[in-house]
Amino acid sequence: MKKVALHTLGCKLNFSETSSIGKQFLQNGFEVVDFNNEADVYVINTCTVTENAERDCRQVVRRALRTNPEAYVMVTGCYAQLRPDEIAGIEGVDIVLGSKEKFDVFSFIENFEKKNLACIFVSPTEELTNEFGFASSSDADSRTRAYFKIQDGCDYKCTFCTIPLARGGSRSMDPGKAVEKFSELIDQGYKEIILTGVNVGDYGKNVNTPFYRLLLKLIEVPGEYRLRISSIEPNLLTDQILELTAGSDKMSKHFHIPLQSGSQSILRQMQRRYNTADYDRLIYKANKVIPGLGIGVDVITGFPGETEKEFTETHNFLMNLPVSYFHVFTYSERPRTKAINMPGSVDVAERKRRTNVLRIMSQKKKEDFYSTKQGKIVDVLFENSNHSGDMKGFSTEYIRVSHDFIPEYTNKFTKFRILSHDGENCYGEILENQPITV
C-alpha cells in the first residue's frame, strides 16, 4: 500500500480542505501517515496571507525530500493559485494544483513518478466563483473535532489581503447539503464541529439563506455535539447570533472576531467595514449577552502609515478591551494588493517589536481570563490522542485544559473544575456523575 503524508499551512479552512484531499487518497488505496514519516507522496496545502507562509512552503518541501528524496511532491492551496510558477521552480516539486483542482487530484495525476519539471494545473481565479469544493474532516483525521467548510471566497476589499485573488468571490454551500454533511460528521463520532470559510459570517451568498438561519438548522440536528464558529467579522456578528449562542447549549461560548487595528485611521486605510466604536460596542454587548464568553482577536502590526501614535492607539484600545487572547500578525507586503503601494512603510524590525509587545499583552489577557475561571466548572471535550502521558482538550469558551490521561474520557464531554493554570493550560479535577447538557 502506498503512503501519503499531508501538511497544512494557514487557516482552519485549509485544514478542512487538506482533510478532503486526504480522503481522495484513502479512496484510491493510499495509507495516510504522519508528515514526519517516510511516504511515497507528500501533499502541501499552502497559505499566502503572510511572507512567512511562503517561506514555510519552501522549508516544508525540503523537509519532505530529506525524509524521502524519491517522493512525489504536490503543492496546492492559495500560494499555488496565486504564484504557481514560483512553486514550480522549487527543486523537488512535481505538480502544482490550484484552488479548484485540489478537489479532484487524481484527474491530474496519471502516476506518482518524479518529474524533471513540475506540472502546473491552475484555473483562472475568475472561474472559482461558480465552484464550491466540499471540504470537511474525514477518516484521515482524529474523531474529536471536525472542520467543516460551509463558505468560500470573499467580496471584501481589504487593502492588505490576497485571499479574494486566490479564492474568488463569496459563495456558500447549499443549506440542505450543509445539514446533510453536518449530520454525517455527527454520525461519524465527531463531538465538536468547527464551521470554516474565508468569511463564514457572509454565508448565504447564492443560496438565499442567511448564516443565522443555517445555524438554526444545524443545532436541530440530533446528537451529542457542540458547534463552534471558526471566525466571524464584527459587522456580521448579529444580535440574533449572540442571542442564539446565549440560549443554546449546542453553541460554543466563544467567538474569534478580527479587529486588525485599534486605530480608526488605519482601519480606514485597511478598508475595513466598521470603526473602533462599532467594535467596542460589539465586544461589550457580547460579554453582557453571554457571561463568561471567550473572545479572540486578530490584529496586524506595522501596516503602512502606522506611526507610533497609531500603534499606541491600538495598544490602548486592546488594553481596555474585555477579550481573552489575540492572534498578532506582522504586516508583510503582498503582491497585487493596494497596501503594497501605500506610503509610510514601517521598518521591519519595528513591526516585529510591535508584534512582540502585543503578544505579551495577549498572554496577560489569557492569564487574566483563565484566572476568572478558577474554581468554576466548565464543559471540556478531551482529545482522543495522547502523546505525553496526559490528555488535553478545550472548554466551550476555548480554554485549553490538561489532565492525566484517562482513556474513557477522551472524545467525551466532561464536567471539569478548574483549580489552577500556567498561562497556557488549565488544570483541575474531573467531576463524575455531573449532568452534562450539550
C-alpha positions as CSV (number, residue, x, y, z in Angstrom):
1,M,0.0,0.0,0.0
2,K,1.4,3.4,-1.0
3,K,1.7,6.1,1.7
4,V,0.8,9.8,1.6
5,A,1.7,12.5,4.1
6,L,-0.3,15.7,4.3
7,H,0.8,19.1,5.7
8,T,-1.3,22.2,6.1
9,L,-0.1,25.8,6.2
10,G,-2.5,28.6,7.3
11,C,-6.1,28.7,8.5
12,K,-8.7,26.2,9.7
13,L,-10.3,26.4,6.2
14,N,-7.1,24.9,4.8
15,F,-7.2,22.1,7.4
16,S,-10.7,21.1,6.3
17,E,-9.6,21.1,2.6
18,T,-6.5,19.1,3.5
19,S,-8.7,16.5,5.1
20,S,-10.7,16.3,1.9
21,I,-7.6,15.8,-0.1
22,G,-6.6,13.0,2.3
23,K,-9.9,11.4,1.7
24,Q,-9.3,11.3,-2.0
25,F,-6.0,9.4,-1.4
26,L,-7.8,7.0,1.0
27,Q,-10.4,6.2,-1.6
28,N,-7.6,5.4,-4.0
29,G,-5.9,2.8,-1.8
30,F,-3.3,5.0,0.0
31,E,-2.4,4.9,3.6
32,V,-2.2,8.4,5.3
33,V,0.9,8.7,7.5
34,D,2.3,11.5,9.6
35,F,4.3,14.1,7.7
36,N,7.5,13.3,9.6
37,N,7.3,9.7,8.4
38,E,8.6,8.3,5.1
39,A,5.9,8.5,2.4
40,D,5.6,7.9,-1.3
41,V,3.7,11.2,-1.8
42,Y,3.8,14.4,0.2
43,V,1.0,16.9,-0.2
44,I,1.5,20.5,1.0
45,N,-1.6,22.8,1.2
46,T,-0.3,26.4,1.3
47,C,-1.3,29.8,2.5
48,T,-0.4,33.2,1.2
49,V,-1.5,35.5,4.0
50,T,2.0,36.3,5.1
51,E,5.5,36.2,3.7
52,N,6.4,33.6,6.3
53,A,3.7,31.2,4.9
54,E,5.5,31.3,1.5
55,R,8.9,30.8,3.1
56,D,7.5,27.9,5.2
57,C,6.3,26.2,2.0
58,R,9.9,26.0,0.7
59,Q,11.1,24.7,4.0
60,V,8.3,22.0,4.2
61,V,9.2,20.8,0.6
62,R,12.8,20.5,1.6
63,R,11.8,18.6,4.8
64,A,9.8,16.1,2.9
65,L,12.6,15.4,0.4
66,R,15.1,14.9,3.3
67,T,12.8,12.2,4.6
68,N,12.4,10.6,1.1
69,P,14.4,12.1,-1.8
70,E,12.4,10.0,-4.3
71,A,9.0,11.1,-3.0
72,Y,6.4,12.7,-5.3
73,V,5.7,16.3,-4.0
74,M,2.4,18.0,-4.7
75,V,1.7,21.6,-3.7
76,T,-1.7,23.2,-3.7
77,G,-3.6,26.0,-1.9
78,C,-3.7,29.8,-2.1
79,Y,0.0,30.3,-2.7
80,A,-0.2,27.7,-5.5
81,Q,-3.2,29.6,-7.0
82,L,-1.5,33.0,-7.0
83,R,2.1,32.1,-7.8
84,P,2.3,28.7,-9.4
85,D,5.4,29.4,-11.4
86,E,7.3,30.3,-8.2
87,I,6.3,27.0,-6.6
88,A,7.1,25.0,-9.8
89,G,10.6,26.5,-9.5
90,I,11.2,24.9,-6.1
91,E,13.5,22.0,-6.5
92,G,11.7,18.7,-6.0
93,V,8.1,19.9,-6.6
94,D,6.4,17.6,-9.1
95,I,2.9,19.1,-9.5
96,V,1.2,22.4,-8.6
97,L,-2.6,22.3,-8.3
98,G,-4.8,25.4,-8.0
99,S,-7.8,26.1,-5.7
100,K,-10.2,24.3,-8.0
101,E,-8.0,21.4,-9.0
102,K,-7.2,20.2,-5.5
103,F,-10.7,18.8,-5.1
104,D,-10.1,16.3,-8.0
105,V,-6.4,15.4,-7.5
106,F,-6.5,12.1,-9.4
107,S,-7.8,13.7,-12.6
108,F,-4.5,15.5,-12.9
109,I,-2.0,12.8,-11.9
110,E,-1.6,9.6,-14.0
111,N,1.1,8.2,-11.8
112,F,3.3,9.4,-8.9
113,E,6.7,9.3,-10.5
114,K,9.0,12.2,-10.1
115,K,9.4,14.6,-13.0
116,N,12.3,16.7,-14.2
117,L,9.9,19.7,-14.5
118,A,6.8,20.4,-12.4
119,C,3.4,20.3,-14.0
120,I,1.0,23.2,-13.3
121,F,-2.8,22.9,-13.3
122,V,-4.3,26.2,-12.1
123,S,-7.6,27.6,-13.3
124,P,-8.1,31.4,-13.5
125,T,-9.5,32.8,-10.2
126,E,-12.5,34.2,-12.1
127,E,-13.7,30.7,-12.7
128,L,-13.8,29.9,-8.9
129,T,-16.8,32.0,-8.1
130,N,-19.1,29.3,-9.7
131,E,-17.4,26.5,-7.9
132,F,-17.8,25.2,-4.3
133,G,-15.5,22.5,-3.3
134,F,-16.8,20.5,-0.4
135,A,-14.4,20.0,2.5
136,S,-14.5,18.6,6.0
137,S,-12.6,16.4,8.3
138,S,-12.5,12.8,7.3
139,D,-11.2,9.4,8.0
140,A,-7.7,10.9,7.7
141,D,-8.2,12.7,11.0
142,S,-8.9,12.0,14.6
143,R,-12.5,11.7,15.7
144,T,-12.9,14.6,18.2
145,R,-13.1,18.0,16.5
146,A,-14.1,18.3,12.8
147,Y,-13.5,21.2,10.5
148,F,-16.5,21.8,8.2
149,K,-16.3,24.3,5.3
150,I,-19.6,26.0,4.6
151,Q,-18.4,29.1,2.7
152,D,-15.5,30.1,0.4
153,G,-14.2,33.3,-1.2
154,C,-14.7,36.9,-0.2
155,D,-16.3,40.0,-1.6
156,Y,-14.5,42.4,0.8
157,K,-11.7,44.6,-0.5
158,C,-9.3,44.8,2.5
159,T,-6.2,46.5,1.2
160,F,-3.7,44.0,2.7
161,C,-5.4,40.8,1.7
162,T,-4.7,38.4,-1.2
163,I,-7.4,35.9,-0.4
164,P,-10.0,37.2,-2.8
165,L,-7.4,36.9,-5.5
166,A,-6.7,33.3,-4.6
167,R,-10.2,32.1,-3.9
168,G,-12.6,34.4,-5.8
169,G,-15.9,35.9,-4.7
170,S,-18.0,34.8,-1.8
171,R,-20.1,31.7,-2.2
172,S,-21.9,29.3,0.1
173,M,-22.7,25.6,0.4
174,D,-26.3,24.7,-0.3
175,P,-28.1,24.7,3.1
176,G,-29.7,21.3,2.6
177,K,-26.4,19.8,1.7
178,A,-24.8,21.5,4.7
179,V,-27.3,19.9,7.1
180,E,-26.8,16.6,5.4
181,K,-23.0,16.7,5.7
182,F,-23.1,18.1,9.2
183,S,-25.3,15.1,10.2
184,E,-22.8,12.7,8.7
185,L,-20.0,14.2,10.8
186,I,-22.1,13.7,13.9
187,D,-22.8,10.1,12.9
188,Q,-19.1,9.5,12.4
189,G,-18.4,10.4,16.0
190,Y,-17.2,14.0,16.0
191,K,-18.3,15.9,19.0
192,E,-17.3,19.4,18.0
193,I,-17.8,20.8,14.6
194,I,-15.9,24.0,13.6
195,L,-17.6,25.9,10.8
196,T,-15.0,27.3,8.5
197,G,-14.7,29.5,5.5
198,V,-12.9,32.6,4.2
199,N,-15.7,34.8,5.6
200,V,-18.0,32.4,7.4
201,G,-20.5,35.1,8.6
202,D,-21.1,36.0,4.9
203,Y,-22.7,32.6,4.4
204,G,-25.9,33.0,2.4
205,K,-24.5,34.3,-0.9
206,N,-26.1,32.5,-3.8
207,V,-28.2,30.2,-1.5
208,N,-30.7,32.7,-0.1
209,T,-30.2,31.5,3.5
210,P,-28.5,33.9,6.0
211,F,-25.9,32.5,8.4
212,Y,-28.3,32.7,11.3
213,R,-30.9,30.6,9.6
214,L,-28.2,27.9,8.8
215,L,-27.2,27.9,12.5
216,L,-30.8,27.3,13.5
217,K,-31.0,24.3,11.1
218,L,-27.7,22.8,12.3
219,I,-28.4,22.9,16.0
220,E,-31.7,21.0,15.3
221,V,-29.6,18.0,14.1
222,P,-30.0,15.2,16.8
223,G,-26.9,14.1,18.6
224,E,-24.4,15.0,21.3
225,Y,-22.1,17.7,19.9
226,R,-21.3,21.4,20.0
227,L,-20.8,23.8,17.2
228,R,-18.0,26.4,17.0
229,I,-17.6,29.3,14.5
230,S,-14.0,29.5,13.4
231,S,-14.0,33.3,12.9
232,I,-16.6,35.9,12.2
233,E,-16.3,39.5,11.0
234,P,-17.6,42.1,13.6
235,N,-20.1,43.6,11.1
236,L,-21.6,40.1,10.6
237,L,-21.9,39.0,14.3
238,T,-25.6,39.9,14.7
239,D,-27.7,40.3,17.8
240,Q,-29.6,37.1,16.6
241,I,-26.4,35.1,16.6
242,L,-25.4,36.4,20.1
243,E,-28.8,35.5,21.5
244,L,-28.8,32.1,19.9
245,T,-25.4,31.4,21.3
246,A,-26.5,32.5,24.8
247,G,-29.6,30.3,24.6
248,S,-28.3,27.1,23.1
249,D,-26.0,24.6,24.7
250,K,-25.1,23.4,21.2
251,M,-23.3,26.7,20.5
252,S,-19.8,27.2,21.9
253,K,-19.5,30.2,24.1
254,H,-16.6,31.6,22.1
255,F,-16.1,33.9,19.1
256,H,-13.0,34.8,17.2
257,I,-13.6,38.4,15.9
258,P,-11.0,40.1,13.7
259,L,-10.1,43.7,14.6
260,Q,-6.8,44.2,12.7
261,S,-6.2,47.7,14.2
262,G,-7.4,49.8,17.1
263,S,-6.6,53.0,15.2
264,Q,-9.5,54.5,13.3
265,S,-7.2,56.0,10.6
266,I,-5.5,52.6,10.0
267,L,-8.9,50.8,9.8
268,R,-9.9,53.3,7.0
269,Q,-6.6,52.6,5.2
270,M,-7.3,48.9,5.5
271,Q,-10.9,49.4,4.1
272,R,-12.4,47.5,7.0
273,R,-16.3,47.7,7.3
274,Y,-16.5,49.0,10.9
275,N,-14.9,51.6,13.1
276,T,-13.4,51.2,16.6
277,A,-16.6,52.4,18.3
278,D,-18.6,49.7,16.5
279,Y,-16.1,47.1,17.6
280,D,-16.0,48.3,21.2
281,R,-19.8,48.2,21.4
282,L,-19.9,44.7,20.0
283,I,-17.4,43.3,22.5
284,Y,-19.2,44.8,25.5
285,K,-22.6,43.7,24.2
286,A,-21.3,40.1,23.5
287,N,-19.9,39.9,27.1
288,K,-23.2,41.1,28.5
289,V,-25.4,38.7,26.5
290,I,-23.1,35.7,27.1
291,P,-21.5,35.9,30.5
292,G,-18.1,34.2,30.7
293,L,-17.7,34.4,26.9
294,G,-14.3,33.6,25.4
295,I,-13.2,36.2,22.7
296,G,-10.2,36.0,20.4
297,V,-9.0,38.9,18.3
298,D,-6.9,39.2,15.1
299,V,-4.6,42.3,14.9
300,I,-1.9,43.4,12.4
301,T,1.1,45.4,13.4
302,G,3.2,47.6,11.1
303,F,0.6,48.4,8.5
304,P,1.7,51.3,6.2
305,G,1.1,54.6,7.9
306,E,1.1,53.1,11.4
307,T,3.3,55.5,13.3
308,E,4.0,55.2,17.0
309,K,0.8,57.3,17.5
310,E,-1.4,54.8,15.7
311,F,0.3,51.8,17.3
312,T,-0.3,53.4,20.7
313,E,-4.0,53.8,19.8
314,T,-4.2,50.1,19.0
315,H,-2.3,49.2,22.2
316,N,-4.6,51.2,24.4
317,F,-7.7,50.1,22.7
318,L,-6.8,46.4,23.2
319,M,-5.6,47.0,26.7
320,N,-9.1,48.2,27.7
321,L,-11.0,45.5,25.8
322,P,-12.5,42.6,27.7
323,V,-11.2,39.8,25.4
324,S,-9.4,36.5,26.1
325,Y,-6.4,36.5,23.6
326,F,-5.0,37.9,20.4
327,H,-3.6,36.4,17.2
328,V,-1.0,39.0,16.3
329,F,0.3,39.2,12.7
330,T,3.2,41.2,11.5
331,Y,2.3,43.1,8.3
332,S,4.1,41.8,5.2
333,E,3.8,43.2,1.7
334,R,1.7,41.1,-0.6
335,P,1.9,41.4,-4.4
336,R,-1.3,42.8,-6.1
337,T,-2.7,44.4,-3.0
338,K,-3.4,48.1,-2.6
339,A,-1.4,48.3,0.6
340,I,1.9,47.5,-1.1
341,N,1.9,50.9,-2.8
342,M,0.8,52.9,0.3
343,P,3.2,55.4,1.8
344,G,4.5,55.2,5.3
345,S,6.2,51.8,5.3
346,V,7.2,50.7,8.8
347,D,10.7,49.3,9.4
348,V,10.6,45.5,9.6
349,A,12.4,45.4,12.9
350,E,9.9,47.9,14.3
351,R,7.0,45.9,13.0
352,K,8.3,42.8,14.9
353,R,8.8,44.9,18.0
354,R,5.2,45.9,18.0
355,T,4.1,42.4,17.4
356,N,6.1,41.2,20.4
357,V,4.5,44.0,22.6
358,L,1.0,42.9,21.7
359,R,1.8,39.2,22.1
360,I,3.0,39.9,25.6
361,M,-0.3,41.7,26.3
362,S,-2.2,38.8,24.8
363,Q,-0.5,36.4,27.2
364,K,-1.6,38.6,30.1
365,K,-5.1,38.8,28.7
366,K,-5.2,35.0,28.5
367,E,-3.9,34.6,32.1
368,D,-6.4,37.1,33.4
369,F,-9.2,35.2,31.6
370,Y,-8.1,31.9,32.9
371,S,-7.9,33.3,36.5
372,T,-11.5,34.3,36.3
373,K,-12.3,30.6,35.7
374,Q,-10.5,29.3,38.7
375,G,-13.0,27.4,40.9
376,K,-15.5,27.3,38.0
377,I,-16.9,24.2,36.4
378,V,-16.6,24.1,32.6
379,D,-17.6,21.6,29.9
380,V,-14.5,20.1,28.3
381,L,-14.1,17.9,25.3
382,F,-10.8,15.9,25.7
383,E,-8.9,15.0,22.6
384,N,-8.6,11.3,21.8
385,S,-4.9,11.3,21.3
386,N,-2.2,11.1,23.9
387,H,1.5,11.7,23.3
388,S,2.9,12.8,26.7
389,G,1.1,11.0,29.4
390,D,-1.7,13.4,29.7
391,M,-4.8,14.4,27.7
392,K,-5.7,17.9,26.5
393,G,-9.0,19.4,25.5
394,F,-11.0,22.6,25.1
395,S,-13.8,24.0,27.1
396,T,-16.8,25.6,25.3
397,E,-15.1,29.0,26.0
398,Y,-11.9,27.7,24.2
399,I,-9.9,27.3,27.3
400,R,-7.1,24.8,27.0
401,V,-7.3,22.1,29.7
402,S,-4.8,19.4,30.6
403,H,-5.3,16.3,32.8
404,D,-3.7,12.9,33.5
405,F,-4.6,10.6,30.6
406,I,-7.8,8.6,31.3
407,P,-8.9,6.7,28.2
408,E,-12.6,6.7,29.0
409,Y,-12.8,10.5,29.0
410,T,-11.4,11.0,25.5
411,N,-13.9,12.3,22.9
412,K,-16.4,12.8,25.7
413,F,-18.0,15.9,27.1
414,T,-16.8,16.1,30.7
415,K,-17.5,18.4,33.7
416,F,-14.2,19.8,34.9
417,R,-13.5,22.1,37.8
418,I,-10.6,24.5,37.1
419,L,-8.2,24.8,40.0
420,S,-5.1,26.4,38.6
421,H,-3.3,27.4,35.3
422,D,0.1,28.0,34.0
423,G,-0.9,30.6,31.4
424,E,-1.2,28.0,28.6
425,N,-3.2,25.2,30.2
426,C,-5.7,25.0,33.0
427,Y,-5.6,22.1,35.5
428,G,-8.1,20.7,37.9
429,E,-10.4,17.8,38.6
430,I,-12.9,15.8,36.6
431,L,-16.3,15.7,38.2
432,E,-18.1,12.5,37.9
433,N,-21.9,12.0,37.9
434,Q,-22.5,15.6,36.9
435,P,-25.2,16.3,34.4
436,I,-23.8,17.5,31.0
437,T,-26.0,19.4,28.7
438,V,-25.0,19.7,25.1
